[in-house]
Amino acid sequence: MGTLIVFWVFAIATVVLTIKYKKPILLTLPFFAMGIYLVIQIALVPMPFWDTVRFIFSLQ
């Protein structure tokens, strides 16, 4: 739950900074942060990285 709150605060901050500085490229930062978080969580699984990725995408 704490991670979700951090992502929401980060997203709101980037929206505010985008409006303040008029740089829409800042809106991509939350997506990169979520991608990095996803890679870190996959790396924490006690299996080889690519086996974990294949397992995740083979789920139906």
N, C-alpha and C positions, 0 to 999 in steps of 0.2 A: 504494500500500500504506500509506503514511503517513497518508493521509486516512482510510482505514478504521480505523486504530488510533485516530486522534483521535476519530472518531465513537463507537467502542466505549468509550473512556475517558469521553467526555461522557455516554453513556448510563448507564454504571455510576455515575458521579457523581450523575446525576439520580435514579437509583434509591435511592442512599444518602441523598441529601438528602430525598427523598420519605419515606423511612422515619423519618429523624431529625426532620423538621419536621411530619410527618403532613399534607402538602399534596399530594394526588394530581394537582393541576393541573401540577405540575412534570414529570410524565411526558410532557406534550405537547411539551416543549422539544426533545427529539431529532428529532421529526418536523418541527418548524419549521426546525431547523438543516439537515436533509436537503433540505427544500424550497428554502431559501435557496441552498444549495450547487447544487442543480439549476438554478435560475434563473441563477446566476453562470456555470455551465458553458455554458448555452445562450447567454448573452450573449457569451461568448468566441469563439463560432463566427463567422467572417468573412462572415456573410450577415445580412440583416435579421432581426430577432428573430422576427416573426410567420411569416416564410417558414421559418425553422428549426423553429419549433414545428409548423407544418403538415407539414413533411417528417418530423419525428420520429413524429407520430401517423399518417402515411399509410404508414409501413413495415409490411410484413406478414410 
